[in-house]
Amino acid sequence: MSKVAVVYWSGTGNTKAMADAVEAGAAGKGAEVTMFGPSDFTPDKVSEFNGIAFGCPAMGAEVLEETEYEPMFSAVEGSLSGKKIALFGSYGWGDGQWMRDWEERCQAAGAVMAYDAVMANGMPGEDALDECRSLGSSLA
C-alpha cells in the first residue's frame, strides 16, 4: 500500500479544503494518507512516505507562510531528492508567482513533480477541487 503525506497550512480554510480533496483523491486510489500541519512534519518523516503533497497559500508579497510553513519547508527541502511530490495552494492577489518560485525550489532540490501545481484564487471551486483529487491520485 502506498503511503502519502499531505502537509499543509491554511489561514482561511481555502487551502484546507484543497488538502481535504487531495486526501480524498489519494485515499480513493487505496493509499494510506496522513495529514500534517507544518509543525508536525520534519525531515526524518520524508522517507516514510511514497509521495508528499505540500499545500500553502500565497502570503505577503507572494511567498510561503513565513512563521510555520517556510521554516518547515526549508528544513525538508534537502531531503526531497528523488521524492515524488506535488504542490497546491490558494491565493487572493498576484498571478501565482509564489507557486512558480516554489516549483523551482522543488525541482532544484531534485524532487520528482508528480502533478502540475494546483492553485485556486480564493475559495476553491469544484474545478480546483477536482484537480486536487487528481493530484492526490497521482501520488497514490
C-alpha positions in Angstrom: 0.0 0.0 0.0 1.3 3.5 -0.9 1.8 6.0 1.9 1.0 9.6 1.1 1.6 12.7 3.3 -0.5 15.9 2.9 1.4 18.7 4.6 -0.4 22.0 4.6 -1.1 25.3 6.3 -4.3 27.2 5.9 -5.2 30.6 7.4 -8.8 31.0 6.0 -9.8 27.4 5.2 -9.2 27.7 1.4 -6.0 25.6 1.4 -7.6 23.2 4.0 -10.4 22.5 1.5 -7.8 21.7 -1.1 -5.9 19.5 1.3 -9.1 17.5 2.1 -9.6 17.0 -1.7 -6.0 15.8 -2.1 -6.5 13.4 0.8 -9.7 12.1 -0.8 -8.0 11.5 -4.1 -5.1 9.6 -2.7 -7.4 7.5 -0.4 -9.7 6.8 -3.3 -6.7 5.1 -5.0 -6.1 3.0 -1.9 -3.3 5.0 -0.4 -2.8 5.3 3.4 -2.9 9.1 3.9 -1.6 11.1 6.8 -2.4 14.8 7.2 0.2 17.1 8.8 0.5 20.7 9.9 3.9 22.2 9.3 4.9 21.9 12.9 4.4 18.2 12.8 6.4 17.4 9.6 10.2 17.0 9.9 12.9 15.9 7.5 13.1 12.4 9.0 9.4 11.9 8.0 10.1 12.4 4.3 11.5 8.8 3.9 8.3 7.3 5.5 6.1 8.3 2.5 6.0 7.3 -1.2 4.6 10.7 -2.1 4.1 14.0 -0.4 1.6 16.8 -1.2 2.7 20.2 0.1 0.0 22.9 0.4 0.4 26.5 1.3 -1.4 29.8 0.3 0.4 32.8 -1.0 1.2 35.3 1.7 2.6 38.8 1.7 4.5 39.5 -1.5 3.6 36.1 -2.9 5.7 33.9 -0.6 5.0 30.8 1.6 3.6 31.4 5.0 6.7 32.7 6.9 6.2 31.7 10.5 5.5 28.0 10.3 5.5 26.8 6.7 8.6 28.3 5.3 10.9 27.1 8.2 9.4 23.6 7.8 9.8 23.5 4.1 13.4 24.9 4.2 14.2 22.1 6.7 12.8 19.3 4.5 13.9 20.7 1.1 17.3 19.0 1.3 15.5 15.6 1.7 13.4 15.8 -1.4 15.8 14.5 -4.0 14.1 11.7 -5.9 10.9 12.0 -3.8 7.5 12.1 -5.6 5.8 15.3 -4.6 3.1 17.8 -5.7 2.2 21.3 -4.7 -1.1 23.1 -4.1 -2.4 26.3 -2.6 -4.7 29.3 -2.8 -4.1 33.0 -3.3 -6.0 36.2 -3.2 -3.9 38.6 -5.3 -0.9 38.4 -7.7 -0.6 35.9 -10.5 0.8 32.8 -8.9 4.5 33.8 -8.7 4.8 32.1 -5.2 3.9 28.8 -6.8 6.3 29.2 -9.7 9.1 30.0 -7.2 8.1 27.1 -5.0 8.2 24.7 -8.0 11.6 25.9 -9.0 12.9 25.3 -5.5 11.5 21.7 -5.5 13.0 21.0 -8.9 16.4 22.4 -7.8 16.2 20.1 -4.8 15.7 17.1 -7.1 12.1 16.3 -6.3 10.0 14.5 -8.8 6.9 16.5 -9.6 4.1 14.0 -9.8 1.4 16.6 -11.0 1.2 20.2 -12.1 0.8 22.6 -9.2 -2.9 23.4 -8.4 -3.8 26.9 -7.5 -7.2 28.4 -6.5 -8.0 32.1 -6.4 -9.8 32.4 -3.1 -12.1 29.6 -2.1 -11.5 26.7 -4.4 -14.4 25.9 -6.8 -15.3 22.4 -8.0 -12.8 22.5 -10.8 -9.9 23.2 -8.4 -11.1 20.6 -6.0 -11.3 18.0 -8.9 -7.7 18.9 -9.8 -6.7 18.4 -6.1 -8.3 15.0 -6.1 -6.4 14.1 -9.3 -3.2 15.5 -7.6 -3.8 13.1 -4.7 -4.5 10.2 -7.0 -1.2 10.8 -8.8 0.7 10.4 -5.5 -1.1 7.2 -4.5 
